[in-house]
Amino acid sequence: MSTGLIKMWFALGAMGLMFFSVMTIMLSRYKLKGFFKWTTAILAYLMMIIAGIVIFFVVFTGPVSE
């Protein structure tokens, strides 16, 4: 598998993680209360941060020469 294809899969996974994070944030804000609300919100924001870091590295590692 080429380097460009691997970067594409990482970026796609990060976008999926961002989508799942947004859905979890909406769930925690509008449907849950108490301990579960805070737990899901923290988990969702951690997923968003991880996805942002992955996208940052994919974008700023530059183009692939293969």
Backbone torsions as a table, in degrees:
resi	resn	phi	psi	omega
1	MET	NA	134.4	-176.6
2	SER	-76.8	163.9	-179.3
3	THR	-63.9	-40.0	178.8
4	GLY	-62.4	-39.2	179.4
5	LEU	-68.6	-38.0	177.4
6	ILE	-64.4	-42.3	177.6
7	LYS	-62.7	-37.5	178.3
8	MET	-62.5	-43.6	-179.6
9	TRP	-66.0	-38.8	176.5
10	PHE	-63.0	-42.5	179.3
11	ALA	-65.3	-40.7	178.4
12	LEU	-64.0	-41.7	176.8
13	GLY	-63.5	-38.4	178.2
14	ALA	-66.4	-38.5	177.3
15	MET	-65.7	-39.3	175.7
16	GLY	-63.5	-39.0	177.7
17	LEU	-64.7	-38.5	176.5
18	MET	-64.8	-42.3	178.3
19	PHE	-62.0	-46.8	179.4
20	PHE	-63.2	-35.2	178.7
21	SER	-65.3	-43.7	179.3
22	VAL	-63.7	-42.3	178.3
23	MET	-63.8	-38.5	179.6
24	THR	-69.4	-37.3	176.8
25	ILE	-64.3	-43.0	177.9
26	MET	-63.4	-40.2	177.2
27	LEU	-60.9	-45.2	-177.0
28	SER	-69.6	-31.5	-178.7
29	ARG	-77.4	-38.8	-170.3
30	TYR	-107.9	-17.3	-174.1
31	LYS	-118.0	-26.2	-173.3
32	LEU	-106.4	160.8	178.1
33	LYS	-139.0	155.1	173.1
34	GLY	72.3	-137.2	-175.1
35	PHE	-60.7	-41.9	-178.0
36	PHE	-66.4	-33.0	178.2
37	LYS	-62.6	-48.0	-178.1
38	TRP	-70.1	-37.9	-179.6
39	THR	-65.0	-47.3	-179.8
40	THR	-68.8	-34.1	178.6
41	ALA	-66.4	-44.0	178.7
42	ILE	-63.8	-43.8	178.1
43	LEU	-61.4	-42.1	-179.3
44	ALA	-65.6	-43.1	179.7
45	TYR	-68.7	-33.7	175.2
46	LEU	-65.2	-41.3	176.9
47	MET	-62.8	-38.9	179.4
48	MET	-65.5	-40.1	179.1
49	ILE	-66.0	-44.2	179.2
50	ILE	-62.6	-43.4	178.7
51	ALA	-63.7	-39.0	177.6
52	GLY	-64.4	-40.0	178.3
53	ILE	-65.9	-41.8	178.8
54	VAL	-62.6	-46.5	178.9
55	ILE	-62.3	-39.9	178.2
56	PHE	-58.5	-47.2	-179.7
57	PHE	-68.2	-36.8	179.1
58	VAL	-65.1	-43.4	-177.6
59	VAL	-70.7	-43.4	-172.7
60	PHE	-90.8	3.3	171.7
61	THR	-81.4	-8.5	173.2
62	GLY	86.9	177.3	179.8
63	PRO	-71.2	157.5	-179.7
64	VAL	-96.2	136.9	-175.9
65	SER	-92.9	7.6	-179.0
66	GLU	-86.4	NA	NA
